Amino acid sequence: MGEGSAGNPVTVRLQGVMVDLFPGSTRRVEMSARTVDEMIDELDRRWPGMADRIRDTRPAIRKHMNVFVDGERAKLDTKLPPGTEVFVFTAISGG
């Protein structure tokens, strides 16, 4: 977790598919993070490998993943004000 993010509480909501892939994880996660990137790092600290599911090597959020902050699609540098709810879920495609 990044320096200085303590005391910046956010709530992360994970899709059931993510929870199924990482035993012990929950659909609702409370943590401190200032940016989406810090949030992903904290998720990975708790459940190793989760960051690789959300973030690629560019680094950027993977194309098949969606991260929303305040109803807007987020990037890694998106700021997380205290009390923010972040939603992380897989993209839905159809034809």
N, C-alpha and C positions, 0 to 999 in steps of 0.2 A: 504494500500500500504506500502511496506517495507521501512524502514528508509534508506535514501540515494538514492532512486530510482528516485527522482525528477531530471529532466534534462537528463534522458535516454529514449528518445522518441522511441516508437515502434508502428507499425501499426498491428492491429489484424483484420483478415478477417474471418467473421463468415458465416457459411453456412445458406442459407435461412430458413432451418428447425429450427435452433436455434433462428433466428430473429422472426419467427412466434410464437415461444413459449414464448417470452419475449417482450410484447408490449413496444414500445418506443426504443427498441434496433435497431441497424443499422448493415448492412453487413460489414461496415468498421468502426473501432474504433481506435482512436488515444489515446495513453496513455503513461505513463512512468512506466517501470518495468524492473528489472534486470534479472529476471528468469521467467520461465513459471509459477511457483507457484505464484509469485507476480502478474503476468498478470491475472491469474484466480481469485485471491483475488480482484483485481480491477474490473474485469467484474462483480463479485458477489456484490461488493459495489454499482455498478451502477444499476444492475438488480438482486436483491436478488433471490437466488435459482439457478442461472446459474452455480455456482461452483459445486453444487450437480449433475448437468447434465454432467460435465466434469471430476470431480475428485471423487474418492471413499474414503472409510474410512481407507484404508491401510496406508497412503494415496498414491495414484497413479492415473494416467489417466485411466479412465474407459476403459474396453476392447472394448466397442462399439464406442469409440470416437478416433479420430486421431488428433494429434497436430503436425504440421510440422514447423520446423524452418530451413531456408536455404535449403529446399528440403529434410531434414532428419527428421525422426520420433523423436519427442522430449519426454523427461521425465520432471518431475516437477522441477528438479534441473538444467535443460538446461539453460545456460546463454543466455541472449538476448542483443547482442551488439546494440548500438544506431543505429537507422535506420532500424532495422530488421523488416521483414514482417513475421507474424505468421499466419498460417492457421489452423482453428479449424473446423472440420466437422465430421459427423457421418460415421462410417465404412459402407462399402457397402458389403453385402454378397449375394451370389447367389448359384445356384446349377445346 
